[in-house]
């Protein structure tokens, strides 16, 4: 109703002004298209104002909703925990040096056997796999990629791919490269193994994420595998 009153008053004012002065022949009168179009800017401005007001309200509502959603989601993430699964004692063969390629010393460490023991898995490490290593010049940081397979006690074959790295202070690294036995806590040896296995009691290996801690000995590597819960 207020808008109709406003327009009615405006129309009367325009008519009064039009009546108070003569309209030249061929000029613009109240009923002419040009005169009628002169009211369009007022309607257009009002529509634009209403549109801006609507967008402002929607934007404010969206801005208020984001913090609430973020706050509610903060308590939805579980803290990861580790559960020991098994330990693999991996026997290693003579190292095969490939040389320096693109500034990285490349070598292959054959995997010739081993054992698997633990609360979730037991069996043997089968020969035929290897650990492909890249050693960075200067600090000796070693990136490892081991690919081999296990045979569980029930005869199930399990494929293993283990990617990680080993680093240590310069003095410790020199001792390790010389074949000495050093405490595992004196260096960093971590990896993320993944498994491929068929249906059966060991299917869980392909349905979880794992991390492992390693120890390097002159003729073998010890890998302790943990399930990320």
PLY file of the C-alpha trace (Angstrom):
ply
format ascii 1.0
element vertex 229
property float x
property float y
property float z
element edge 228
property int vertex1
property int vertex2
end_header
0.00 0.00 0.00
2.74 2.58 0.81
4.27 2.04 -2.63
0.92 2.65 -4.38
0.41 5.88 -2.40
3.93 6.99 -3.31
3.35 6.38 -7.01
-0.07 8.09 -6.88
1.44 11.21 -5.32
4.25 11.20 -7.87
1.83 10.89 -10.76
-0.27 13.82 -9.45
2.84 15.97 -9.13
3.90 15.19 -12.68
0.42 15.88 -14.00
0.32 19.21 -12.15
3.66 20.27 -13.62
2.55 19.18 -17.07
-0.67 21.15 -16.78
1.05 24.32 -15.57
3.02 24.72 -18.76
2.03 24.40 -22.33
3.17 21.46 -24.27
4.60 22.51 -27.62
3.06 21.08 -30.70
4.73 17.81 -31.40
6.28 17.96 -27.92
6.24 15.39 -25.18
2.95 14.94 -23.36
1.95 12.79 -20.41
0.63 10.06 -22.65
3.59 10.03 -25.00
5.98 7.00 -24.91
8.91 9.20 -23.93
6.99 10.61 -20.95
5.95 7.15 -19.82
9.52 5.85 -20.12
10.73 8.66 -17.89
9.26 6.74 -14.94
11.25 3.57 -15.71
14.47 4.65 -13.94
12.52 4.97 -10.67
11.14 1.44 -10.99
14.51 0.10 -12.11
16.33 1.72 -9.19
13.82 0.27 -6.73
14.24 -3.22 -8.23
18.02 -2.89 -8.11
17.87 -1.79 -4.47
15.67 -4.76 -3.60
18.09 -7.10 -5.41
21.09 -5.67 -3.56
19.27 -6.01 -0.25
18.39 -9.63 -1.02
21.99 -10.50 -1.98
23.29 -8.80 1.16
20.99 -10.85 3.39
21.96 -14.09 1.65
25.67 -13.26 1.91
25.35 -12.48 5.61
23.53 -15.76 6.17
26.24 -17.71 4.36
29.01 -15.98 6.31
27.28 -16.80 9.58
26.82 -20.46 8.57
30.50 -21.18 7.78
31.89 -20.75 11.31
29.07 -22.88 12.72
29.77 -25.69 10.27
33.51 -25.51 10.91
32.97 -25.57 14.65
30.71 -28.60 14.46
33.25 -30.48 12.31
36.14 -29.97 14.73
35.04 -32.83 16.93
34.41 -35.29 14.08
38.03 -36.38 13.47
39.44 -39.30 15.47
43.02 -39.14 16.67
45.05 -41.85 14.86
46.61 -44.57 16.98
49.12 -47.32 16.19
48.70 -51.02 16.90
51.60 -53.43 16.47
50.80 -56.02 13.80
53.95 -58.04 13.08
57.71 -57.98 12.62
59.57 -59.08 9.51
63.22 -60.14 9.72
64.36 -59.78 6.12
67.56 -61.51 4.99
69.58 -59.55 2.42
71.97 -60.65 -0.31
75.07 -58.90 -1.72
74.43 -55.31 -2.79
74.41 -54.62 -6.54
75.72 -51.13 -7.35
74.23 -49.37 -10.37
76.39 -46.25 -10.13
75.53 -42.56 -9.85
72.50 -41.60 -11.95
71.42 -37.94 -12.05
73.49 -37.24 -8.97
71.95 -40.11 -6.95
73.82 -43.28 -6.07
71.60 -46.17 -7.16
71.83 -49.71 -5.87
69.76 -52.89 -5.54
69.69 -54.94 -2.34
68.37 -58.48 -3.01
65.89 -60.00 -0.56
66.70 -63.68 -0.11
64.38 -64.83 2.69
63.34 -64.19 6.26
60.63 -64.72 8.85
57.42 -62.98 9.90
56.17 -63.11 13.49
53.53 -61.18 15.39
50.03 -61.09 16.84
48.32 -60.48 13.47
50.53 -62.34 10.99
53.16 -65.06 10.90
54.94 -66.78 8.03
58.07 -66.44 5.93
59.65 -63.92 3.56
60.06 -65.52 0.15
63.24 -65.01 -1.89
63.18 -63.10 -5.16
62.35 -59.56 -4.06
64.67 -56.58 -3.72
65.07 -53.13 -2.24
65.85 -50.42 -4.81
67.72 -47.62 -3.06
68.76 -44.10 -3.95
71.44 -42.47 -1.78
71.83 -38.69 -1.82
75.34 -37.31 -2.04
76.60 -35.34 0.93
74.39 -36.49 3.80
73.68 -40.07 2.71
69.90 -39.79 2.99
68.57 -43.04 1.52
65.22 -43.51 -0.15
64.06 -47.12 -0.25
61.53 -48.98 -2.36
61.25 -52.64 -1.46
59.08 -55.08 -3.39
58.81 -58.68 -2.25
56.28 -61.23 -1.06
55.38 -63.19 2.02
53.81 -66.58 2.56
51.58 -66.80 5.62
51.48 -69.93 7.77
48.22 -70.95 6.08
49.90 -70.78 2.66
48.40 -67.46 1.53
50.72 -65.38 -0.68
50.95 -61.69 0.20
52.57 -59.03 -2.00
54.45 -56.23 -0.21
55.53 -52.81 -1.45
57.37 -50.69 1.08
58.40 -47.08 0.43
60.34 -44.98 2.93
63.60 -43.31 3.81
66.55 -43.58 6.15
68.61 -40.66 7.44
71.07 -40.13 10.25
73.67 -37.69 11.56
76.88 -37.75 9.53
78.86 -39.76 12.08
76.13 -42.39 12.43
75.66 -42.62 8.67
79.37 -43.25 8.15
79.27 -46.14 10.60
76.20 -47.63 8.92
77.73 -47.36 5.45
80.82 -49.09 6.80
78.67 -52.04 7.92
78.73 -51.36 11.64
75.76 -52.11 13.90
74.34 -48.94 15.44
71.31 -48.54 17.75
68.06 -48.07 15.79
67.19 -45.04 17.91
70.27 -43.22 16.64
68.84 -42.84 13.12
65.50 -42.33 11.37
64.20 -45.29 9.36
60.48 -45.10 8.54
58.35 -46.49 5.73
54.76 -47.06 4.62
54.13 -50.65 3.50
51.12 -51.63 1.41
49.83 -55.13 0.78
47.93 -57.02 -1.88
46.15 -60.20 -0.83
43.16 -62.24 -1.92
39.96 -62.88 -0.02
40.33 -64.73 3.24
41.59 -64.21 6.79
44.36 -61.81 5.65
42.10 -59.46 3.71
42.57 -56.85 6.47
46.09 -56.21 5.14
44.60 -54.64 2.02
42.00 -52.64 3.93
44.18 -50.64 6.33
47.03 -48.13 6.34
50.36 -49.19 7.85
53.60 -47.58 8.95
56.78 -49.28 10.00
59.99 -48.65 11.87
63.13 -50.23 10.49
66.57 -51.26 11.64
69.47 -51.91 9.26
71.99 -54.63 10.07
74.92 -55.77 7.91
73.10 -58.79 6.46
69.43 -58.12 7.18
66.77 -55.54 7.93
64.21 -55.68 10.71
60.85 -54.10 9.99
58.23 -53.61 12.69
54.80 -52.97 11.13
51.98 -51.05 12.82
48.35 -50.64 11.80
47.09 -47.05 11.79
43.77 -47.12 13.67
0 1
1 2
2 3
3 4
4 5
5 6
6 7
7 8
8 9
9 10
10 11
11 12
12 13
13 14
14 15
15 16
16 17
17 18
18 19
19 20
20 21
21 22
22 23
23 24
24 25
25 26
26 27
27 28
28 29
29 30
30 31
31 32
32 33
33 34
34 35
35 36
36 37
37 38
38 39
39 40
40 41
41 42
42 43
43 44
44 45
45 46
46 47
47 48
48 49
49 50
50 51
51 52
52 53
53 54
54 55
55 56
56 57
57 58
58 59
59 60
60 61
61 62
62 63
63 64
64 65
65 66
66 67
67 68
68 69
69 70
70 71
71 72
72 73
73 74
74 75
75 76
76 77
77 78
78 79
79 80
80 81
81 82
82 83
83 84
84 85
85 86
86 87
87 88
88 89
89 90
90 91
91 92
92 93
93 94
94 95
95 96
96 97
97 98
98 99
99 100
100 101
101 102
102 103
103 104
104 105
105 106
106 107
107 108
108 109
109 110
110 111
111 112
112 113
113 114
114 115
115 116
116 117
117 118
118 119
119 120
120 121
121 122
122 123
123 124
124 125
125 126
126 127
127 128
128 129
129 130
130 131
131 132
132 133
133 134
134 135
135 136
136 137
137 138
138 139
139 140
140 141
141 142
142 143
143 144
144 145
145 146
146 147
147 148
148 149
149 150
150 151
151 152
152 153
153 154
154 155
155 156
156 157
157 158
158 159
159 160
160 161
161 162
162 163
163 164
164 165
165 166
166 167
167 168
168 169
169 170
170 171
171 172
172 173
173 174
174 175
175 176
176 177
177 178
178 179
179 180
180 181
181 182
182 183
183 184
184 185
185 186
186 187
187 188
188 189
189 190
190 191
191 192
192 193
193 194
194 195
195 196
196 197
197 198
198 199
199 200
200 201
201 202
202 203
203 204
204 205
205 206
206 207
207 208
208 209
209 210
210 211
211 212
212 213
213 214
214 215
215 216
216 217
217 218
218 219
219 220
220 221
221 222
222 223
223 224
224 225
225 226
226 227
227 228
